[in-house]
Amino acid sequence: MALRFWKMNGAGNAFAIFDARQTAFKPSATDIRKLASEMNADQLIALEPAERGDVFMRIWNGDGGEVSACGNVSRCVGHILLQETDGPSVIIETRADRLMAKAVAGHPDLISVDMGRPRFGWRDIPLSEDMDVRGVDIKIGPMDKPYLARPAVVSMGNPHAVFFVEDVSAYDIPAIGPLIEGHPIFPEGVNVGFAQIIDRTSIRLRVWERGAGLTLACGTGACAALVCAARAKKTDRKARLILDGGELEIDWSEHTDRVLMTGPVELEYTGEI
C-alpha cells in the first residue's frame, strides 16, 4: 500500500513527514539514514494515531536515532492538520508532551505552537550528575583560558546547552558541536546553541543538533536560547530569534511558564512511496 508523505521545512529546517495513521511506517535506522539523505531531510517524521490528541508525532534524526521533540516540525505538522480539519487549533502528541498548534490570523503560513514548560532539573535534561544548570562545567580550549565555557542547560522536551557568545560567526561550529554533543556530562547527548545577544528583544542563534549536525534552524533550540537568556536577565521573556534559515518569535509567559513559538512553514512537495 502506498504511503503518503510531505516534504516541508520550518525556517529552513527540513523534514520528510510520512502519514502512518492508516499504514504503519516502521523504518530501520538504515532506512532512516537512506531516506534522510535522499530527501535532504534533517528529520523523518511518522504521523500515527493518537490517544489524547489529533495525531501522535514520532521523530527520528537523520542518523537514525529516535528523539522526543522538535519545534519546527511541530509547526509543519500543525499546518498539515489545520489544513485537514479547518479548525482553530490541533493537539499533537509527542514522547515529551502534548502540543497545541494554531495558525496566526491572517497569516496561514505562520504557525504558533505551545511548546510547554522548560525543565531545569538536572535529571530532566538529563545530566550525568547534579550541578548548576545555569552554567555547567564544560570548557573548550586551553584550561586556563577557554574560548567557550559554562553553557546554560535546559530541556524543552529534548536537552539543550546554550553558549552565550559575542559573535556566532567567530566559531567553527561543525568542529565544536560534536565535542559538546557527545560530552560525558550529557548521557543522552545534547543540542548545542551558540547565542549572540543583539539587544533585549533580539538573539542571533546557530544550533548544532544532536544526530543531525548544523541545521538552518532549530525550534526547540530557539526556545532554549530565549529561556536561558531571559533567566540570566540578558533579554526580555519575548524575543526574535534570528537563525540561518529565518526568524522565529519566542514568548516565555511569566504567567503560565509555557513557551510559545511562532514561525513560518513551507510545503516543498508531496508524494507517495
C-alpha positions in Angstrom: 0.0 0.0 0.0 1.3 3.5 -0.9 2.4 5.8 2.0 1.7 9.5 1.6 4.4 11.9 2.6 5.0 15.7 2.7 8.4 17.3 2.3 8.3 20.5 4.3 10.6 23.0 6.1 10.2 25.3 9.0 12.6 28.3 8.7 14.8 26.0 6.6 14.8 23.0 9.0 13.9 20.2 6.5 11.5 17.3 7.2 10.1 14.3 5.4 6.7 13.6 7.1 5.0 10.3 6.5 1.3 9.6 7.1 1.2 6.4 9.1 -2.3 6.9 10.5 -3.6 4.1 8.3 -0.5 2.3 7.1 2.3 1.6 9.6 5.7 3.2 8.9 8.4 1.4 10.9 11.8 2.1 9.2 15.1 0.7 10.4 18.0 3.0 11.3 19.5 2.2 7.9 16.2 3.1 6.2 16.1 6.4 8.0 19.6 7.4 7.1 19.0 6.5 3.5 15.7 8.3 3.2 17.0 11.4 5.0 20.0 11.6 2.6 17.9 11.0 -0.5 15.2 13.5 0.6 17.6 16.1 2.0 15.8 16.0 5.3 17.2 16.8 8.8 14.5 14.6 10.4 12.0 11.9 9.4 8.5 12.0 10.9 5.7 9.5 11.2 2.2 10.7 11.9 0.5 7.9 13.9 -2.9 7.5 15.7 -3.1 9.4 19.0 -4.7 8.5 22.3 -5.2 12.1 23.6 -4.8 14.3 20.6 -5.3 14.7 16.8 -2.1 12.8 16.0 1.0 11.2 17.6 4.2 12.6 16.0 7.2 10.2 16.0 10.5 11.8 15.3 13.8 10.4 14.0 17.0 12.3 13.5 18.9 11.8 10.2 21.4 9.5 11.9 18.5 7.0 12.7 18.0 7.8 16.4 14.5 8.5 17.7 14.1 11.7 19.7 11.2 13.2 21.8 10.7 16.7 20.5 11.3 19.1 17.5 9.8 22.5 17.4 10.0 23.3 13.7 8.4 20.1 12.6 5.6 20.7 15.2 4.7 23.8 13.2 4.8 21.8 10.0 2.6 19.0 11.3 0.3 21.6 12.8 -0.1 23.2 9.4 -1.0 19.8 7.8 -3.6 19.1 10.5 -5.1 22.6 10.4 -5.5 22.3 6.6 -7.2 18.9 7.1 -9.6 19.9 9.9 -10.1 23.6 9.2 -10.3 24.1 12.9 -8.9 26.8 15.2 -6.2 24.5 16.7 -4.9 21.0 16.9 -3.2 18.8 19.5 0.0 17.0 18.6 1.2 14.2 21.0 4.9 13.5 21.2 7.1 11.4 23.5 7.8 14.6 25.5 4.4 16.4 25.8 1.1 17.3 24.2 1.5 20.4 22.0 -1.2 22.8 20.8 -0.7 24.4 17.3 -2.7 27.1 15.7 -2.5 29.4 12.7 -1.8 33.1 13.1 -4.8 35.1 12.0 -4.3 36.5 8.5 -1.1 34.6 8.0 -1.8 30.9 7.1 1.8 30.1 6.7 2.7 31.3 10.2 2.0 28.7 12.9 2.2 29.1 16.6 2.9 26.1 18.9 2.7 26.0 22.7 6.0 24.1 23.4 5.2 23.5 27.1 7.2 24.4 30.2 11.0 24.4 30.2 12.6 22.0 32.7 15.6 22.8 34.7 16.1 19.7 36.9 19.4 18.0 36.2 17.7 14.7 35.9 15.1 16.1 33.5 17.7 17.4 31.0 19.4 14.9 31.8 22.9 15.5 33.2 25.2 12.8 34.5 25.4 14.4 37.9 23.8 17.2 40.0 25.2 20.6 39.0 24.1 24.2 38.5 22.2 24.2 35.2 22.8 28.0 34.8 26.4 27.1 33.9 27.6 23.5 33.7 31.3 22.7 34.0 32.4 22.5 30.4 35.4 24.2 28.8 36.5 24.3 25.2 40.1 25.5 24.6 43.1 25.9 26.9 42.2 25.0 30.5 43.5 28.4 31.9 41.9 30.4 29.1 39.0 28.6 27.4 37.2 30.3 24.5 33.9 28.7 25.4 32.8 27.7 28.9 29.9 27.0 31.2 26.9 26.8 28.9 23.4 27.1 30.4 21.3 23.9 30.0 17.6 23.3 29.8 15.2 20.7 28.5 12.5 21.7 26.0 11.4 18.0 25.7 15.0 17.4 24.5 18.3 18.5 26.0 20.0 21.9 25.1 23.2 23.5 26.1 23.4 27.3 25.2 26.7 29.2 25.0 26.4 33.0 25.0 29.0 34.4 22.6 29.9 37.9 21.2 29.9 36.8 17.6 28.4 33.5 16.4 30.4 33.7 13.1 33.7 33.5 15.0 33.2 29.8 16.0 33.8 26.7 14.0 30.5 25.1 15.0 31.0 21.8 12.9 34.2 21.2 14.9 32.9 22.3 18.3 29.4 20.9 18.1 30.3 17.1 18.2 32.6 17.7 21.2 29.7 19.1 23.3 27.0 16.8 21.8 29.0 13.7 23.0 30.3 15.1 26.3 30.0 12.7 29.2 28.0 15.3 31.2 25.2 14.6 28.7 24.3 10.8 28.8 21.7 11.2 26.1 23.7 13.7 24.0 22.7 17.4 23.7 21.8 20.0 21.2 24.3 22.9 21.2 23.3 26.5 20.8 25.5 29.5 20.1 23.6 32.6 21.0 24.6 36.2 20.3 22.6 38.7 22.2 21.8 41.7 19.9 19.5 43.6 22.3 16.8 42.9 24.8 14.4 41.5 22.2 16.8 40.0 19.5 19.1 37.0 19.5 21.2 35.7 16.7 21.4 31.9 17.0 23.1 28.9 15.4 22.5 25.3 16.6 24.3 22.1 16.3 21.6 19.4 16.6 22.4 16.0 18.0 22.1 13.4 15.3 21.6 16.0 12.6 24.5 18.4 12.7 24.4 22.1 11.9 20.9 22.9 10.7 19.4 26.1 9.2 17.0 26.4 12.2 16.1 24.6 15.4 12.8 25.4 17.1 13.4 23.8 20.5 16.9 25.4 20.3 15.4 28.8 19.8 13.1 28.2 22.8 16.0 27.1 24.9 18.1 30.1 23.9 15.4 32.5 24.8 14.6 30.8 28.1 18.3 30.7 29.2 18.9 34.3 28.1 15.8 35.6 29.9 16.6 33.5 33.0 20.1 35.1 33.0 18.5 38.6 32.6 20.2 39.1 29.3 16.9 39.6 27.4 13.2 40.0 27.9 11.0 37.0 28.0 9.8 37.6 24.4 12.3 37.9 21.6 13.0 37.5 17.9 15.4 34.6 17.2 17.4 35.1 14.0 18.6 31.7 12.6 20.3 30.8 9.4 17.0 29.8 7.7 14.7 32.5 9.0 13.2 34.1 12.1 11.2 32.7 15.0 9.3 34.6 17.7 9.6 33.0 21.1 7.5 34.1 24.1 8.1 32.6 27.6 5.0 33.5 29.5 5.6 34.8 33.0 2.0 33.8 34.0 1.8 30.2 32.7 5.6 29.4 32.4 4.8 28.0 29.0 6.8 28.8 25.8 5.0 29.9 22.6 7.0 29.6 19.4 5.7 31.3 16.2 7.3 31.0 12.8 6.9 30.1 9.1 6.3 26.8 7.4 6.7 25.8 3.7 5.4 22.9 1.8 8.0 21.9 -0.8 6.2 18.9 -2.4 4.1 15.8 -1.6 4.3 12.3 -2.9 3.9 8.6 -2.2 6.2 5.7 -1.5 
